[in-house]
Amino acid sequence: MDQQHIQIFIKSNSITAFKRIKRLLYGIFLISIISTAVLFGQSDLFSYGNNRPVADAGLDIKTQSKGSIFLDASRSFISNGSKLKYQWIFTPGLALNSENDFSSELSVETYGSKYLKSVQTNKQVLDVKLAENVPGTKLEVILKVRDRIGFEDADTLIVEYFDPTAPPEIIVDTSDVIVDSLTLTLSDSDSVIVEEGGSGILIQGLTQGEIIPVDVQIINSIIMDQIQVLGFDYIVYLNKNLKPDELTKDYDFDCITDSCA
């Protein structure tokens, strides 16, 4: 092989070796970039795993029929401070589509054309006009909050309809209206008086003829039950005058224990 061919061979091998080294370095560079991206991605996911959003729909709401309510998601949060999206999901029958205009929000879904199904928004507070429902109706509202990478949380509140003109319920403690029948006189042995709102409700026995016999028996049963709850096991006739001269001679009025009863 002459000198010229030797030089050509050496030059060709040098170029080939350089290309191989170049490809090798480029491969190492790509692997480094991919590895770094994977590590940062895992770190980001781990970080977000500890910073998931927390939804808070607020307290349950009582409202009049055909009124409006404010749905408040401002108590919802995420610890890293990033922005959240809010989606309110309604039970069918709660909000009429025709009464609410949410066209400027992120998205709106409906049940057919009549009722709203959900509203997605960037706003923390949403003003919703309600459909008419019977007082006592309870309907559910679900709040979903979502962060920028898709993690979400949900909370629920109940909307209850009430009638503002209905009188409030009065709960009577029967223990407050018990009258010990042993202390009744001849004129009041057949009656129990309960004061309510300044007027007297007189519950009379059959001798007065003001209530039907069935009600008398119910009232007497309640009083008897409460007397026994208080610890009296004696037979008490609530519609009788319990004066000493009308009781049996063997009855001991001074007895206060079970041993002499």
Helices and strands as residue ranges (DSSP letters): H 3-49, E 61-63, E 68-72, E 85-90, E 107-111, E 115-121, E 125-129, E 138-146, E 152-161, G 174-176, G 181-183, E 191-196, E 199-204, H 213-229, G 244-246, G 258-260
